[in-house]
């Protein structure tokens, strides 16, 4: 029995192939003939716009996004990152990728410029 020697690593399941050899069924995040290689979920560089990839459990990952970006892969730009509102106005992002400014008393205009 080729599986008697516990040929698979990292919790892989050994299956005899009928011709004196074996095949390993590997659990996530392992791969390779004997489940010896760990899959790096960050190898494909999934984080965009300068985001930093942190491996998680299995083949999952988390992107740590730079200021001004968000989302699972840092692809969503924060329209308020550059503080576009003037004179103390508060920037509020909208669902369309834009923003509106809530102006302080005495100021008006799209960017509280008046």
N, CA, C and O atoms as a printed pandas DataFrame, in Angstrom:
     atom_number atom_name residue_name chain_id  residue_number  x_coord  y_coord  z_coord
0              1         N          UNK        A               1    0.858   -1.192    0.000
1              2        CA          UNK        A               1    0.000    0.000    0.000
2              3         C          UNK        A               1    0.893    1.242    0.000
3              4         O          UNK        A               1    1.574    1.510    0.990
4              5         N          UNK        A               2    0.899    2.000   -1.096
5              6        CA          UNK        A               2    1.771    3.179   -1.172
6              7         C          UNK        A               2    1.395    4.260   -0.162
7              8         O          UNK        A               2    2.200    5.153    0.103
8              9         N          UNK        A               3    0.199    4.200    0.403
9             10        CA          UNK        A               3   -0.223    5.207    1.376
10            11         C          UNK        A               3    0.154    4.838    2.806
11            12         O          UNK        A               3   -0.045    5.640    3.719
12            13         N          UNK        A               4    0.699    3.631    3.019
13            14        CA          UNK        A               4    1.031    3.177    4.371
14            15         C          UNK        A               4    2.125    4.026    5.008
15            16         O          UNK        A               4    2.210    4.105    6.233
16            17         N          UNK        A               5    2.955    4.656    4.197
17            18        CA          UNK        A               5    4.055    5.461    4.728
18            19         C          UNK        A               5    3.648    6.916    4.965
19            20         O          UNK        A               5    4.501    7.769    5.210
20            21         N          UNK        A               6    2.346    7.199    4.893
21            22        CA          UNK        A               6    1.841    8.551    5.126
22            23         C          UNK        A               6    2.544    9.548    4.205
23            24         O          UNK        A               6    3.168   10.506    4.662
24            25         N          UNK        A               7    2.431    9.305    2.912
25            26        CA          UNK        A               7    3.168   10.050    1.904
26            27         C          UNK        A               7    2.736   11.505    1.739
27            28         O          UNK        A               7    3.515   12.323    1.250
28            29         N          UNK        A               8    1.523   11.840    2.133
29            30        CA          UNK        A               8    1.022   13.206    1.940
30            31         C          UNK        A               8    1.292   14.059    3.175
31            32         O          UNK        A               8    1.178   13.590    4.307
32            33         N          UNK        A               9    1.648   15.309    2.939
33            34        CA          UNK        A               9    1.968   16.242    4.016
34            35         C          UNK        A               9    0.800   17.190    4.280
35            36         O          UNK        A               9   -0.151   17.256    3.501
36            37         N          UNK        A              10    0.885   17.907    5.370
37            38        CA          UNK        A              10   -0.053   18.993    5.699
38            39         C          UNK        A              10   -1.519   18.584    5.670
39            40         O          UNK        A              10   -2.384   19.358    5.259
40            41         N          UNK        A              11   -1.788   17.361    6.110
41            42        CA          UNK        A              11   -3.178   16.913    6.185
42            43         C          UNK        A              11   -3.756   16.428    4.876
43            44         O          UNK        A              11   -4.967   16.237    4.766
44            45         N          UNK        A              12   -2.897   16.224    3.865
45            46        CA          UNK        A              12   -3.376   15.713    2.584
46            47         C          UNK        A              12   -3.871   14.280    2.705
47            48         O          UNK        A              12   -3.379   13.511    3.530
48            49         N          UNK        A              13   -4.844   13.928    1.878
49            50        CA          UNK        A              13   -5.419   12.579    1.894
50            51         C          UNK        A              13   -4.779   11.762    0.778
51            52         O          UNK        A              13   -4.816   12.150   -0.390
52            53         N          UNK        A              14   -4.197   10.634    1.148
53            54        CA          UNK        A              14   -3.516    9.773    0.186
54            55         C          UNK        A              14   -4.510    8.814   -0.466
55            56         O          UNK        A              14   -5.315    8.176    0.212
56            57         N          UNK        A              15   -4.436    8.725   -1.798
57            58        CA          UNK        A              15   -5.298    7.825   -2.567
58            59         C          UNK        A              15   -4.402    6.964   -3.457
59            60         O          UNK        A              15   -3.708    7.503   -4.319
60            61         N          UNK        A              16   -4.397    5.627   -3.271
61            62        CA          UNK        A              16   -3.627    4.759   -4.174
62            63         C          UNK        A              16   -4.148    4.919   -5.604
63            64         O          UNK        A              16   -5.353    5.029   -5.831
64            65         N          UNK        A              17   -3.223    4.929   -6.557
65            66        CA          UNK        A              17   -3.652    5.124   -7.949
66            67         C          UNK        A              17   -3.809    3.820   -8.723
67            68         O          UNK        A              17   -4.122    3.851   -9.913
68            69         N          UNK        A              18   -3.598    2.675   -8.077
69            70        CA          UNK        A              18   -3.816    1.390   -8.731
70            71         C          UNK        A              18   -2.627    0.863   -9.498
71            72         O          UNK        A              18   -2.657   -0.281   -9.954
72            73         N          UNK        A              19   -1.578    1.653   -9.659
73            74        CA          UNK        A              19   -0.383    1.189  -10.376
74            75         C          UNK        A              19    0.857    1.312   -9.487
75            76         O          UNK        A              19    1.969    1.535   -9.965
76            77         N          UNK        A              20    0.632    1.161   -8.185
77            78        CA          UNK        A              20    1.740    1.187   -7.234
78            79         C          UNK        A              20    2.112    2.567   -6.724
79            80         O          UNK        A              20    3.004    2.705   -5.888
80            81         N          UNK        A              21    1.446    3.565   -7.214
81            82        CA          UNK        A              21    1.734    4.931   -6.769
82            83         C          UNK        A              21    0.567    5.499   -5.977
83            84         O          UNK        A              21   -0.315    4.766   -5.529
84            85         N          UNK        A              22    0.577    6.783   -5.816
85            86        CA          UNK        A              22   -0.483    7.437   -5.052
86            87         C          UNK        A              22   -0.712    8.857   -5.569
87            88         O          UNK        A              22    0.115    9.425   -6.282
88            89         N          UNK        A              23   -1.837    9.395   -5.192
89            90        CA          UNK        A              23   -2.174   10.791   -5.460
90            91         C          UNK        A              23   -2.594   11.411   -4.134
91            92         O          UNK        A              23   -3.304   10.782   -3.349
92            93         N          UNK        A              24   -2.162   12.627   -3.886
93            94        CA          UNK        A              24   -2.558   13.333   -2.670
94            95         C          UNK        A              24   -3.676   14.324   -2.982
95            96         O          UNK        A              24   -3.583   15.105   -3.928
96            97         N          UNK        A              25   -4.723   14.279   -2.180
97            98        CA          UNK        A              25   -5.793   15.275   -2.244
98            99         C          UNK        A              25   -5.461   16.296   -1.159
99           100         O          UNK        A              25   -5.517   15.988    0.032
100          101         N          UNK        A              26   -5.120   17.501   -1.575
101          102        CA          UNK        A              26   -4.602   18.505   -0.644
102          103         C          UNK        A              26   -5.695   19.439   -0.126
103          104         O          UNK        A              26   -6.562   19.867   -0.888
104          105         N          UNK        A              27   -5.654   19.755    1.173
105          106        CA          UNK        A              27   -6.578   20.753    1.715
106          107         C          UNK        A              27   -6.066   22.163    1.395
107          108         O          UNK        A              27   -4.872   22.348    1.161
108          109         N          UNK        A              28   -6.948   23.137    1.384
109          110        CA          UNK        A              28   -6.514   24.529    1.235
110          111         C          UNK        A              28   -5.647   24.894    2.420
111          112         O          UNK        A              28   -5.953   24.463    3.532
112          113         N          UNK        A              29   -4.621   25.635    2.258
113          114        CA          UNK        A              29   -4.115   26.276    1.045
114          115         C          UNK        A              29   -2.923   25.540    0.439
115          116         O          UNK        A              29   -2.015   26.184   -0.086
116          117         N          UNK        A              30   -2.902   24.209    0.499
117          118        CA          UNK        A              30   -1.735   23.453    0.051
118          119         C          UNK        A              30   -1.933   22.862   -1.340
119          120         O          UNK        A              30   -3.052   22.597   -1.778
120          121         N          UNK        A              31   -0.805   22.666   -2.013
121          122        CA          UNK        A              31   -0.790   22.083   -3.350
122          123         C          UNK        A              31    0.531   21.325   -3.504
123          124         O          UNK        A              31    1.343   21.293   -2.579
124          125         N          UNK        A              32    0.735   20.731   -4.644
125          126        CA          UNK        A              32    1.963   19.983   -4.898
126          127         C          UNK        A              32    1.698   18.487   -4.862
127          128         O          UNK        A              32    0.652   18.046   -4.386
128          129         N          UNK        A              33    2.644   17.712   -5.363
129          130        CA          UNK        A              33    2.491   16.263   -5.455
130          131         C          UNK        A              33    2.237   15.637   -4.087
131          132         O          UNK        A              33    1.483   14.670   -3.977
132          133         N          UNK        A              34    2.870   16.189   -3.033
133          134        CA          UNK        A              34    2.690   15.657   -1.674
134          135         C          UNK        A              34    2.070   16.700   -0.736
135          136         O          UNK        A              34    2.185   16.575    0.483
136          137         N          UNK        A              35    1.416   17.720   -1.289
137          138        CA          UNK        A              35    0.827   18.822   -0.504
138          139         C          UNK        A              35    1.905   19.590    0.253
139          140         O          UNK        A              35    1.678   20.074    1.362
140          141         N          UNK        A              36    3.079   19.694   -0.361
141          142        CA          UNK        A              36    4.215   20.327    0.300
142          143         C          UNK        A              36    4.281   21.837    0.090
143          144         O          UNK        A              36    4.996   22.526    0.817
144          145         N          UNK        A              37    3.558   22.355   -0.879
145          146        CA          UNK        A              37    3.622   23.784   -1.197
146          147         C          UNK        A              37    2.386   24.515   -0.690
147          148         O          UNK        A              37    1.257   24.064   -0.884
148          149         N          UNK        A              38    2.617   25.644   -0.043
149          150        CA          UNK        A              38    1.513   26.481    0.433
150          151         C          UNK        A              38    1.202   27.505   -0.653
151          152         O          UNK        A              38    2.101   28.186   -1.148
152          153         N          UNK        A              39   -0.068   27.611   -1.021
153          154        CA          UNK        A              39   -0.490   28.595   -2.016
154          155         C          UNK        A              39   -0.445   29.969   -1.362
155          156         O          UNK        A              39   -1.001   30.160   -0.280
156          157         N          UNK        A              40    0.208   30.921   -2.007
157          158        CA          UNK        A              40    0.274   32.289   -1.492
158          159         C          UNK        A              40   -0.833   33.104   -2.146
159          160         O          UNK        A              40   -0.746   33.407   -3.336
160          161         N          UNK        A              41   -1.878   33.468   -1.392
161          162        CA          UNK        A              41   -2.986   34.212   -1.997
162          163         C          UNK        A              41   -2.582   35.613   -2.447
163          164         O          UNK        A              41   -3.320   36.259   -3.191
164          165         N          UNK        A              42   -1.424   36.085   -2.005
165          166        CA          UNK        A              42   -0.971   37.421   -2.394
166          167         C          UNK        A              42   -0.041   37.395   -3.608
167          168         O          UNK        A              42    0.362   38.451   -4.097
168          169         N          UNK        A              43    0.306   36.203   -4.101
169          170        CA          UNK        A              43    1.257   36.093   -5.207
170          171         C          UNK        A              43    0.780   36.808   -6.463
171          172         O          UNK        A              43    1.594   37.317   -7.234
172          173         N          UNK        A              44   -0.529   36.851   -6.674
173          174        CA          UNK        A              44   -1.059   37.509   -7.877
174          175         C          UNK        A              44   -1.199   39.017   -7.697
175          176         O          UNK        A              44   -1.709   39.697   -8.587
176          177         N          UNK        A              45   -0.757   39.545   -6.567
177          178        CA          UNK        A              45   -0.836   40.970   -6.249
178          179         C          UNK        A              45   -2.249   41.512   -6.473
179          180         O          UNK        A              45   -2.463   42.366   -7.333
180          181         N          UNK        A              46   -3.226   41.003   -5.681
181          182        CA          UNK        A              46   -4.623   41.380   -5.898
182          183         C          UNK        A              46   -4.991   42.786   -5.435
183          184         O          UNK        A              46   -6.046   43.298   -5.811
184          185         N          UNK        A              47   -4.143   43.419   -4.625
185          186        CA          UNK        A              47   -4.471   44.752   -4.109
186          187         C          UNK        A              47   -3.998   45.825   -5.080
187          188         O          UNK        A              47   -2.857   45.801   -5.541
188          189         N          UNK        A              48   -4.884   46.761   -5.383
189          190        CA          UNK        A              48   -4.583   47.800   -6.366
190          191         C          UNK        A              48   -4.235   49.115   -5.675
191          192         O          UNK        A              48   -4.387   49.255   -4.461
192          193         N          UNK        A              49   -3.770   50.063   -6.460
193          194        CA          UNK        A              49   -3.500   51.432   -6.007
194          195         C          UNK        A              49   -2.571   51.500   -4.798
195          196         O          UNK        A              49   -2.752   52.336   -3.913
196          197         N          UNK        A              50   -1.577   50.615   -4.767
197          198        CA          UNK        A              50   -0.590   50.646   -3.694
198          199         C          UNK        A              50   -1.024   49.953   -2.420
199          200         O          UNK        A              50   -0.374   50.101   -1.386
200          201         N          UNK        A              51   -2.121   49.194   -2.474
201          202        CA          UNK        A              51   -2.586   48.464   -1.290
202          203         C          UNK        A              51   -1.625   47.344   -0.920
203          204         O          UNK        A              51   -0.921   46.814   -1.779
204          205         N          UNK        A              52   -1.596   46.984    0.359
205          206        CA          UNK        A              52   -0.731   45.924    0.867
206          207         C          UNK        A              52   -1.558   44.676    1.127
207          208         O          UNK        A              52   -2.579   44.731    1.812
208          209         N          UNK        A              53   -1.114   43.551    0.578
209          210        CA          UNK        A              53   -1.830   42.285    0.735
210          211         C          UNK        A              53   -1.337   41.552    1.972
211          212         O          UNK        A              53   -0.133   41.409    2.186
212          213         N          UNK        A              54   -2.286   41.087    2.786
213          214        CA          UNK        A              54   -1.993   40.277    3.967
214          215         C          UNK        A              54   -2.698   38.934    3.811
215          216         O          UNK        A              54   -3.923   38.896    3.698
216          217         N          UNK        A              55   -1.937   37.815    3.803
217          218        CA          UNK        A              55   -2.573   36.494    3.686
218          219         C          UNK        A              55   -3.480   36.223    4.881
219          220         O          UNK        A              55   -3.180   36.619    6.007
220          221         N          UNK        A              56   -4.587   35.544    4.619
221          222        CA          UNK        A              56   -5.512   35.151    5.677
222          223         C          UNK        A              56   -5.506   33.649    5.838
223          224         O          UNK        A              56   -4.515   32.997    5.509
224          225         N          UNK        A              57   -6.572   33.097    6.331
225          226        CA          UNK        A              57   -6.696   31.647    6.469
226          227         C          UNK        A              57   -6.957   31.023    5.109
227          228         O          UNK        A              57   -7.660   31.603    4.281
228          229         N          UNK        A              58   -6.398   29.852    4.878
229          230        CA          UNK        A              58   -6.607   29.173    3.604
230          231         C          UNK        A              58   -6.032   29.995    2.469
231          232         O          UNK        A              58   -4.882   30.429    2.530
232          233         N          UNK        A              59   -6.835   30.210    1.425
233          234        CA          UNK        A              59   -6.354   31.007    0.295
234          235         C          UNK        A              59   -7.010   32.382    0.275
235          236         O          UNK        A              59   -7.147   32.987   -0.789
236          237         N          UNK        A              60   -7.415   32.879    1.438
237          238        CA          UNK        A              60   -8.012   34.213    1.511
238          239         C          UNK        A              60   -6.928   35.255    1.785
239          240         O          UNK        A              60   -5.811   34.919    2.179
240          241         N          UNK        A              61   -7.272   36.508    1.573
241          242        CA          UNK        A              61   -6.348   37.609    1.820
242          243         C          UNK        A              61   -7.149   38.852    2.192
243          244         O          UNK        A              61   -8.364   38.910    2.006
244          245         N          UNK        A              62   -6.442   39.837    2.720
245          246        CA          UNK        A              62   -7.046   41.122    3.038
246          247         C          UNK        A              62   -6.137   42.202    2.482
247          248         O          UNK        A              62   -4.916   42.130    2.617
248          249         N          UNK        A              63   -6.736   43.200    1.859
249          250        CA          UNK        A              63   -5.969   44.331    1.361
250          251         C          UNK        A              63   -6.021   45.466    2.376
251          252         O          UNK        A              63   -7.097   45.849    2.835
252          253         N          UNK        A              64   -4.861   45.998    2.719
253          254        CA          UNK        A              64   -4.753   47.193    3.550
254          255         C          UNK        A              64   -4.582   48.347    2.567
255          256         O          UNK        A              64   -3.545   48.474    1.916
256          257         N          UNK        A              65   -5.608   49.184    2.471
257          258        CA          UNK        A              65   -5.652   50.213    1.432
258          259         C          UNK        A              65   -4.995   51.514    1.879
259          260         O          UNK        A              65   -5.080   51.885    3.049
260          261         N          UNK        A              66   -4.336   52.212    0.942
261          262        CA          UNK        A              66   -3.776   53.520    1.269
262          263         C          UNK        A              66   -4.895   54.554    1.415
263          264         O          UNK        A              66   -6.018   54.344    0.958
264          265         N          UNK        A              67   -4.568   55.652    2.051
265          266        CA          UNK        A              67   -5.525   56.730    2.237
266          267         C          UNK        A              67   -6.122   57.131    0.891
267          268         O          UNK        A              67   -5.398   57.348   -0.081
268          269         N          UNK        A              68   -7.424   57.224    0.847
269          270        CA          UNK        A              68   -8.103   57.624   -0.377
270          271         C          UNK        A              68   -8.695   56.472   -1.158
271          272         O          UNK        A              68   -9.400   56.696   -2.142
272          273         N          UNK        A              69   -8.422   55.227   -0.738
273          274        CA          UNK        A              69   -8.944   54.063   -1.444
274          275         C          UNK        A              69   -9.568   53.092   -0.450
275          276         O          UNK        A              69   -9.176   53.039    0.716
276          277         N          UNK        A              70  -10.541   52.327   -0.927
277          278        CA          UNK        A              70  -11.191   51.326   -0.089
278          279         C          UNK        A              70  -11.670   50.188   -0.978
279          280         O          UNK        A              70  -11.407   50.174   -2.181
280          281         N          UNK        A              71  -12.375   49.235   -0.377
281          282        CA          UNK        A              71  -12.881   48.085   -1.118
282          283         C          UNK        A              71  -11.999   46.873   -0.906
283          284         O          UNK        A              71  -10.891   46.983   -0.381
284          285         N          UNK        A              72  -12.492   45.717   -1.315
285          286        CA          UNK        A              72  -11.770   44.466   -1.077
286          287         C          UNK        A              72  -10.420   44.428   -1.784
287          288         O          UNK        A              72   -9.512   43.727   -1.336
288          289         N          UNK        A              73  -10.271   45.181   -2.895
289          290        CA          UNK        A              73   -8.990   45.210   -3.606
290          291         C          UNK        A              73   -8.432   46.629   -3.753
291          292         O          UNK        A              73   -7.564   46.871   -4.591
292          293         N          UNK        A              74   -8.929   47.560   -2.942
293          294        CA          UNK        A              74   -8.474   48.959   -2.939
294          295         C          UNK        A              74   -8.751   49.662   -4.266
295          296         O          UNK        A              74   -8.024   50.583   -4.641
296          297         N          UNK        A              75   -9.785   49.241   -4.970
297          298        CA          UNK        A              75  -10.075   49.850   -6.268
298          299         C          UNK        A              75  -11.098   50.982   -6.187
299          300         O          UNK        A              75  -11.327   51.677   -7.177
300          301         N          UNK        A              76  -11.716   51.175   -5.018
301          302        CA          UNK        A              76  -12.723   52.223   -4.877
302          303         C          UNK        A              76  -12.059   53.497   -4.370
303          304         O          UNK        A              76  -11.508   53.534   -3.269
304          305         N          UNK        A              77  -12.121   54.538   -5.193
305          306        CA          UNK        A              77  -11.515   55.829   -4.836
306          307         C          UNK        A              77  -12.458   56.587   -3.930
307          308         O          UNK        A              77  -13.656   56.662   -4.202
308          309         N          UNK        A              78  -11.934   57.152   -2.854
309          310        CA          UNK        A              78  -12.713   57.980   -1.937
310          311         C          UNK        A              78  -12.690   59.408   -2.467
311          312         O          UNK        A              78  -11.644   60.056   -2.441
312          313         N          UNK        A              79  -13.834   59.912   -2.949
313          314        CA          UNK        A              79  -13.841   61.254   -3.535
314          315         C          UNK        A              79  -13.578   62.350   -2.505
315          316         O          UNK        A              79  -13.321   63.494   -2.879
316          317         N          UNK        A              80  -13.639   62.019   -1.224
317          318        CA          UNK        A              80  -13.396   63.014   -0.176
318          319         C          UNK        A              80  -11.954   62.994    0.333
319          320         O          UNK        A              80  -11.601   63.777    1.215
320          321         N          UNK        A              81  -11.125   62.116   -0.208
321          322        CA          UNK        A              81   -9.765   61.957    0.306
322          323         C          UNK        A              81   -8.956   63.246    0.216
323          324         O          UNK        A              81   -8.127   63.516    1.085
324          325         N          UNK        A              82   -9.185   64.034   -0.811
325          326        CA          UNK        A              82   -8.425   65.272   -0.995
326          327         C          UNK        A              82   -9.084   66.468   -0.328
327          328         O          UNK        A              82   -8.659   67.604   -0.542
328          329         N          UNK        A              83  -10.126   66.231    0.487
329          330        CA          UNK        A              83  -10.844   67.285    1.189
330          331         C          UNK        A              83  -11.238   68.415    0.225
331          332         O          UNK        A              83  -10.741   69.534    0.350
332          333         N          UNK        A              84  -12.130   68.124   -0.734
333          334        CA          UNK        A              84  -12.461   69.103   -1.773
334          335         C          UNK        A              84  -13.350   70.259   -1.315
335          336         O          UNK        A              84  -13.499   71.239   -2.045
336          337         N          UNK        A              85  -13.937   70.167   -0.133
337          338        CA          UNK        A              85  -14.836   71.222    0.340
338          339         C          UNK        A              85  -14.033   72.333    1.009
339          340         O          UNK        A              85  -13.105   72.077    1.777
340          341         N          UNK        A              86  -14.407   73.556    0.703
341          342        CA          UNK        A              86  -13.690   74.722    1.214
342          343         C          UNK        A              86  -14.380   75.296    2.443
343          344         O          UNK        A              86  -15.517   74.938    2.753
344          345         N          UNK        A              87  -13.688   76.184    3.136
345          346        CA          UNK        A              87  -14.248   76.963    4.246
346          347         C          UNK        A              87  -14.889   76.097    5.329
347          348         O          UNK        A              87  -15.931   76.452    5.880
348          349         N          UNK        A              88  -14.259   74.958    5.631
349          350        CA          UNK        A              88  -14.749   74.112    6.708
350          351         C          UNK        A              88  -15.922   73.229    6.349
351          352         O          UNK        A              88  -16.534   72.626    7.230
352          353         N          UNK        A              89  -16.252   73.141    5.052
353          354        CA          UNK        A              89  -17.354   72.289    4.621
354          355         C          UNK        A              89  -17.028   70.818    4.831
355          356         O          UNK        A              89  -15.866   70.415    4.773
356          357         N          UNK        A              90  -18.065   70.017    5.076
357          358        CA          UNK        A              90  -17.888   68.578    5.286
358          359         C          UNK        A              90  -18.203   67.825    3.999
359          360         O          UNK        A              90  -19.275   67.998    3.419
360          361         N          UNK        A              91  -17.281   67.003    3.563
361          362        CA          UNK        A              91  -17.457   66.213    2.344
362          363         C          UNK        A              91  -18.219   64.936    2.670
363          364         O          UNK        A              91  -17.898   64.232    3.627
364          365         N          UNK        A              92  -19.240   64.648    1.854
365          366        CA          UNK        A              92  -20.047   63.442    2.022
366          367         C          UNK        A              92  -20.046   62.683    0.696
367          368         O          UNK        A              92  -20.596   63.180   -0.287
368          369         N          UNK        A              93  -19.435   61.477    0.641
369          370        CA          UNK        A              93  -19.437   60.707   -0.614
370          371         C          UNK        A              93  -20.849   60.267   -0.974
371          372         O          UNK        A              93  -21.681   60.030   -0.097
372          373         N          UNK        A              94  -21.112   60.160   -2.279
373          374        CA          UNK        A              94  -22.410   59.629   -2.706
374          375         C          UNK        A              94  -22.217   58.278   -3.382
375          376         O          UNK        A              94  -21.087   57.826   -3.567
376          377         N          UNK        A              95  -23.307   57.643   -3.746
377          378        CA          UNK        A              95  -23.267   56.291   -4.311
378          379         C          UNK        A              95  -22.740   56.253   -5.740
379          380         O          UNK        A              95  -22.538   55.169   -6.288
380          381         N          UNK        A              96  -22.516   57.398   -6.350
381          382        CA          UNK        A              96  -22.117   57.442   -7.761
382          383         C          UNK        A              96  -20.642   57.771   -7.938
383          384         O          UNK        A              96  -20.207   58.060   -9.052
384          385         N          UNK        A              97  -19.866   57.732   -6.857
385          386        CA          UNK        A              97  -18.440   58.031   -6.950
386          387         C          UNK        A              97  -18.130   59.501   -6.813
387          388         O          UNK        A              97  -16.969   59.897   -6.920
388          389         N          UNK        A              98  -19.134   60.321   -6.579
389          390        CA          UNK        A              98  -18.923   61.752   -6.391
390          391         C          UNK        A              98  -19.103   62.128   -4.932
391          392         O          UNK        A              98  -19.000   61.286   -4.040
392          393         N          UNK        A              99  -19.373   63.406   -4.703
393          394        CA          UNK        A              99  -19.536   63.881   -3.336
394          395         C          UNK        A              99  -20.417   65.122   -3.326
395          396         O          UNK        A              99  -20.659   65.748   -4.358
396          397         N          UNK        A             100  -20.883   65.453   -2.146
397          398        CA          UNK        A             100  -21.542   66.738   -1.913
398          399         C          UNK        A             100  -20.860   67.361   -0.702
399          400         O          UNK        A             100  -20.295   66.665    0.142
400          401         N          UNK        A             101  -20.926   68.676   -0.636
401          402        CA          UNK        A             101  -20.346   69.398    0.489
402          403         C          UNK        A             101  -21.457   69.955    1.366
403          404         O          UNK        A             101  -22.388   70.595    0.877
404          405         N          UNK        A             102  -21.350   69.710    2.649
405          406        CA          UNK        A             102  -22.250   70.334    3.620
406          407         C          UNK        A             102  -21.514   71.551    4.154
407          408         O          UNK        A             102  -20.522   71.432    4.873
408          409         N          UNK        A             103  -22.018   72.725    3.786
409          410        CA          UNK        A             103  -21.313   73.974    4.075
410          411         C          UNK        A             103  -21.600   74.505    5.474
411          412         O          UNK        A             103  -22.678   74.305    6.034
412          413         N          UNK        A             104  -20.602   75.184    6.013
413          414        CA          UNK        A             104  -20.760   75.896    7.278
414          415         C          UNK        A             104  -21.716   77.073    7.064
415          416         O          UNK        A             104  -21.855   77.555    5.940
416          417         N          UNK        A             105  -22.378   77.542    8.131
417          418        CA          UNK        A             105  -23.260   78.711    7.993
418          419         C          UNK        A             105  -22.511   79.886    7.369
419          420         O          UNK        A             105  -21.374   80.189    7.731
420          421         N          UNK        A             106  -23.176   80.529    6.430
421          422        CA          UNK        A             106  -22.582   81.677    5.756
422          423         C          UNK        A             106  -21.861   81.331    4.468
423          424         O          UNK        A             106  -21.397   82.230    3.766
424          425         N          UNK        A             107  -21.753   80.031    4.135
425          426        CA          UNK        A             107  -21.081   79.619    2.904
426          427         C          UNK        A             107  -22.031   78.788    2.057
427          428         O          UNK        A             107  -22.919   78.112    2.576
428          429         N          UNK        A             108  -21.829   78.848    0.743
429          430        CA          UNK        A             108  -22.659   78.084   -0.183
430          431         C          UNK        A             108  -21.829   77.741   -1.410
431          432         O          UNK        A             108  -20.639   78.050   -1.476
432          433         N          UNK        A             109  -22.467   77.103   -2.376
433          434        CA          UNK        A             109  -21.791   76.689   -3.596
434          435         C          UNK        A             109  -21.467   75.209   -3.544
435          436         O          UNK        A             109  -21.503   74.585   -2.484
436          437         N          UNK        A             110  -21.148   74.656   -4.713
437          438        CA          UNK        A             110  -20.882   73.224   -4.811
438          439         C          UNK        A             110  -19.757   72.786   -3.873
439          440         O          UNK        A             110  -19.804   71.691   -3.313
440          441         N          UNK        A             111  -18.751   73.639   -3.703
441          442        CA          UNK        A             111  -17.621   73.309   -2.825
442          443         C          UNK        A             111  -17.519   74.279   -1.647
443          444         O          UNK        A             111  -16.457   74.415   -1.041
444          445         N          UNK        A             112  -18.631   74.954   -1.326
445          446        CA          UNK        A             112  -18.682   75.938   -0.223
446          447         C          UNK        A             112  -17.749   77.115   -0.498
447          448         O          UNK        A             112  -17.194   77.717    0.421
448          449         N          UNK        A             113  -17.591   77.426   -1.784
449          450        CA          UNK        A             113  -16.659   78.487   -2.165
450          451         C          UNK        A             113  -17.271   79.881   -2.090
451          452         O          UNK        A             113  -16.538   80.869   -2.087
452          453         N          UNK        A             114  -18.609   79.984   -2.029
453          454        CA          UNK        A             114  -19.272   81.304   -2.021
454          455         C          UNK        A             114  -19.624   81.736   -0.608
455          456         O          UNK        A             114  -20.184   82.815   -0.413
